[in-house]
Amino acid sequence: MALGSDTYDKLIFNYLVEHKKKCVDEFERVSLLRQYMSVHDLSVRKVAEEIGVPHTTIQGWLSWEKMKPEEYDALRSKDVPKSTIIGALKKKGFNPKELVGKSMVVLALEECISRLRPFVGEDFNRENGEVKELCVKLRDMCSRILMKVDV
């Protein structure tokens, strides 16, 4: 028995709502999301409103179209953290091959820089001692890495 288009739409909608959770297959979600948007001629903002998530969440889900599942698997097999992949997907002109060719130290340093950048101009009066201690540790680690690079 074939599903009516109304039932099918409800199934896709419920699936997308359920997939606000983290433990999902990104490629399956983006495929169904695109299909739902296309059938109903919906914008990113309209879908976000219907599902009850920020539009940036929908944009993040759609960013997985920039990568093939095999490319993702290749990156994960090289222990590239999922957070690094997600961060890279957000960049314009993302090319998964660029990530595959990078060493883990380069990926880790890039992630560290991107995560620390927003805090550069902040005032850390209450946490001064702890922030300073951690910055010194980070500087020491970077110095040790630099010594190996300069060899």
C-alpha positions as CSV (number, residue, x, y, z in Angstrom):
1,M,0.0,0.0,0.0
2,A,1.5,3.3,-1.0
3,L,1.6,6.2,1.4
4,G,-0.5,9.3,0.5
5,S,1.5,12.5,0.0
6,D,-0.1,13.9,3.2
7,T,1.1,11.0,5.3
8,Y,4.5,11.1,3.6
9,D,4.8,14.8,4.4
10,K,3.9,14.2,8.0
11,L,6.4,11.4,8.3
12,I,9.2,13.6,6.9
13,F,8.2,16.6,9.1
14,N,8.1,14.3,12.2
15,Y,11.5,12.9,11.2
16,L,13.0,16.3,10.9
17,V,11.6,17.5,14.2
18,E,12.9,14.3,15.8
19,H,16.3,15.0,14.2
20,K,16.8,18.1,16.2
21,K,18.6,15.6,18.4
22,K,22.3,15.1,18.0
23,C,22.5,11.4,17.3
24,V,21.5,11.4,13.7
25,D,22.9,10.7,10.2
26,E,23.6,14.1,8.8
27,F,23.5,13.0,5.2
28,E,20.1,11.3,5.6
29,R,18.7,14.4,7.4
30,V,20.0,16.8,4.7
31,S,18.5,14.7,2.0
32,L,15.0,14.6,3.6
33,L,15.3,18.3,4.5
34,R,16.0,19.3,0.9
35,Q,13.2,17.1,-0.3
36,Y,10.7,18.6,2.2
37,M,11.8,22.1,1.3
38,S,11.5,21.4,-2.4
39,V,8.0,19.8,-2.2
40,H,6.6,22.6,-0.1
41,D,8.7,25.4,-1.8
42,L,10.0,26.5,1.6
43,S,12.9,28.8,2.5
44,V,15.4,28.0,5.2
45,R,13.7,30.5,7.6
46,K,10.2,29.0,7.0
47,V,11.4,25.5,7.6
48,A,13.2,26.6,10.8
49,E,10.0,28.3,12.0
50,E,7.9,25.1,11.3
51,I,10.4,22.8,13.0
52,G,11.1,25.1,15.8
53,V,14.8,25.7,15.5
54,P,16.9,28.7,14.6
55,H,17.5,29.2,10.9
56,T,21.2,28.9,11.5
57,T,20.5,25.3,12.6
58,I,18.9,24.6,9.2
59,Q,21.8,26.2,7.4
60,G,24.2,24.0,9.4
61,W,22.2,20.9,8.5
62,L,22.3,22.0,4.8
63,S,26.0,22.5,4.9
64,W,26.5,18.8,4.9
65,E,25.6,18.9,1.2
66,K,29.2,20.2,0.7
67,M,30.6,16.8,1.5
68,K,30.0,13.2,0.4
69,P,29.6,10.5,3.1
70,E,32.8,8.8,1.8
71,E,34.8,12.0,2.4
72,Y,33.4,12.3,5.9
73,D,34.3,8.6,6.6
74,A,37.8,9.3,5.3
75,L,38.3,12.2,7.6
76,R,36.9,10.3,10.6
77,S,39.2,7.4,9.8
78,K,42.1,9.8,10.2
79,D,40.7,10.8,13.6
80,V,39.7,14.3,12.4
81,P,37.2,15.4,15.2
82,K,33.6,15.9,14.1
83,S,33.8,19.5,15.6
84,T,36.6,20.3,13.2
85,I,34.6,19.0,10.2
86,I,31.5,21.0,11.3
87,G,33.7,24.1,11.6
88,A,35.1,23.6,8.2
89,L,31.7,23.0,6.6
90,K,30.7,26.5,7.8
91,K,33.4,28.2,5.8
92,K,32.7,29.5,2.3
93,G,34.6,27.6,-0.4
94,F,34.9,24.5,1.8
95,N,36.8,21.7,0.2
96,P,36.9,18.3,2.1
97,K,40.1,17.4,0.3
98,E,41.9,20.2,2.1
99,L,41.1,18.7,5.4
100,V,42.2,15.2,4.3
101,G,45.6,16.5,3.4
102,K,46.2,18.3,6.7
103,S,48.0,16.8,9.6
104,M,46.3,16.4,13.0
105,V,48.6,19.1,14.5
106,V,47.5,21.6,11.8
107,L,43.8,20.8,12.4
108,A,44.2,21.0,16.1
109,L,45.9,24.4,15.9
110,E,43.3,25.7,13.5
111,E,40.5,24.6,15.8
112,C,42.3,26.1,18.8
113,I,42.7,29.5,17.0
114,S,39.1,29.6,15.9
115,R,37.8,28.7,19.4
116,L,40.0,31.3,21.1
117,R,39.6,34.2,18.6
118,P,36.3,35.5,20.1
119,F,38.0,35.9,23.5
120,V,41.0,38.0,22.4
121,G,39.4,41.3,23.3
122,E,37.7,40.2,26.6
123,D,38.6,41.3,30.1
124,F,39.3,38.4,32.4
125,N,39.6,40.2,35.7
126,R,37.9,37.5,37.8
127,E,39.8,34.6,36.2
128,N,43.1,36.3,35.6
129,G,45.3,33.8,37.3
130,E,43.7,30.7,35.8
131,V,43.6,32.3,32.3
132,K,47.2,33.4,32.5
133,E,48.3,29.9,33.7
134,L,46.5,28.2,30.8
135,C,47.9,30.7,28.3
136,V,51.4,30.0,29.5
137,K,50.8,26.2,29.1
138,L,49.4,26.8,25.6
139,R,52.4,29.1,24.7
140,D,54.8,26.4,26.0
141,M,53.1,23.7,23.9
142,C,53.2,25.9,20.8
143,S,56.9,26.6,21.5
144,R,57.6,22.8,21.6
145,I,55.7,22.3,18.4
146,L,57.6,25.2,16.8
147,M,61.0,23.7,17.8
148,K,60.0,20.5,15.9
149,V,58.8,22.5,12.9
150,D,62.1,24.5,12.7
151,V,64.2,21.3,12.6
